[in-house]
Amino acid sequence: MRMDKAMKKFGAAAASVAFILISGAGGTFAADLNAQPPSRPVTIAPAGPTSCASITGFFMTDCQLSWYGVRFYGALDGGFGYETNGARFDKFASSSVNTYMGKSNLGGKFLPTPNVLSLSVAGFDIREQISQDWAFVGRIEVQFDPYALEILNGPRSVYNNIGVPLARQSAAGDSNSQGAIYDGAGYAGLSNTTLGTLTAGRQGTLVADALLVYDPNTRASISPLGFFGSYAGGGDTEDSKATTSIKYRLIHQNYRFGLYGQVGGYDQGNASRGAFQGDIGGDFKVGPGLLTADVIGGYTKDAVTVGLSGPTNMFGYPTNPYTSTSEVMSATLSNNTSVMVAAKYTVDQLKLYAGYQFVDFANPSDPYTTTGTGFTNISGEFLCFNCGAVNGTNISSTAYTHHKLQNLAWVGAKYLITPTLELTGAYYHVSQNDFSGGGKNGSGGTCALASTALFSCAGSLNSGAAVLDWTFSPKWDTYVTTVYERLNGGLNNGYLANNNWSTMAGLRFRW
């Protein structure tokens, strides 16, 4: 009898593996982290106790769509808002609008605002017990724009704006989304109650996971930790996930440990030629509350980030933004070394947050110096060195001859006013050193002449965000948010404006 049950469980697990393969994950694997920070991604609503028995139950109760250890989950997040300096809607960009500044942001705009508090997703979450101590785990997830019904593809959004005058460009932005059916996740693995969880495939970094716990706004687009995936990627947004990665997590008493490594390079759909991260953390009873803290260090080799660059004057401001068609998509390569320290303190209805991240950017180990040589990026475009006149692309391997040192710090609080009404506030600060080495821009400007002359001048970003979120039904919530951001110095090089105030309201359904 026991053997029959074991065979049935093994068959269900095998079916789950087959499902992932058929769905296009290419045999990739990933982690089940429900028992420890980081918790289940914020896009997934808390699981109800039973499977749904009716359509009404699906929409109005906390029941779940699950069968034989496989749960179908998802989220739809949409709204509308106003930005004092906005950019045109982009159906491929992760947030579709620039809640935070992009180079093309200019002038007040009323805009549709999808994916504000969380990305819109659909996926399957798998946990199938093989024995008392062992379980097969996995997940496959697609991320999409709920208005345009397009799979998110950050690099493609940038590529589509090549040659478009700056002031007419959309809210394009680089990200790890690559237009695949397993964009959000495509992984599987094994979990043991004592030995921990080992997974492999398309999955987020340890930093990306941790920010879901330690960012007061849980990596929403109203937070720079969510809008700019570079912080989750240890320096570059495309590296916040890897398609061929291995992750291991272990819990021992109140401590937790994690290891993450990327194997394979550009040819395997990754945005670097290798990455490693390690994590140590724990939960501690302090006074009347619980203190949760983690320290994560990492290194990424030949990391890729893409963006559009065009001509500027000696002060670093765009020239002819309405008529120039000389924008080039440039891939900047770097070796990134990072460390992050973050903590959360929970007492009664109050949660307090604080964190710090340091990233050292250096020139890549494997530069491109021969015209026409290059690689295919994560969304399928071929990028090559000195190819502006050929396909509108270029590769920069010398941006960090003088190391860029980036510092990020944040604090915030979340307060549960009533069991269903939550208020969140947070402040974020980013700064960088002057790593220009006294260089000049194309018009002869230097950092000594103007702090905005080069992207390598010293600079800063300051931002504040507030959210009022009302969960009026187990799977439904509605929200109002406001975000203010200001750029200074080198972080404002090539931009049409240096600040934006964005206010949005929306509705979200998670199941």
Buried (B, 14 or more C-beta within 10 A) or exposed (E): EEEEEEEEBBEBBEBBBEBBBEBEBBEBBBBBBBEBBBBBBBBBBEBBEEEBEEEEBBBEBBBBBBEEBBBEBBBBBBBEBBBBBBBBBBBBBBBBBBBBBBBBBBEEBEBBBBBBBBBBBBBBBBBBBBEEEBBBBBBBBBBBBBBBEBBBBBBBBBBBBBBBBBBBBBBBBBBBBBBBBBBBBBBBBBBBEEEBBBBBBBBBBBBBBBBBBBBBBBBBBBBBBBBBBBBBBBBBBBBBBBBBBBBBBBBEEEEBBBBBBBEBBBEBBBBBBBBBBBBEBBBEEEEEBBBBBBBBBBBBBBBBBBBBBBBBBBBBBBBEBEEBEBBBBBBBBBBBBBBBBBBBBBEEEEBBBBBBBBBBBBBBEEBBEEEEEBBEBBBBBEBBBBBBEEBBBBBBBEBBEBBBBBBBBBBBBBBEEEEEBBEBBBEBBBBBBBBBEEBBBEBEBBBEBBBBBBBBBBBBBBBBBBBBBBBEBBBBBBBBBBBBBBBBBBBBBBBBBBBBBBBBBBEBBBB
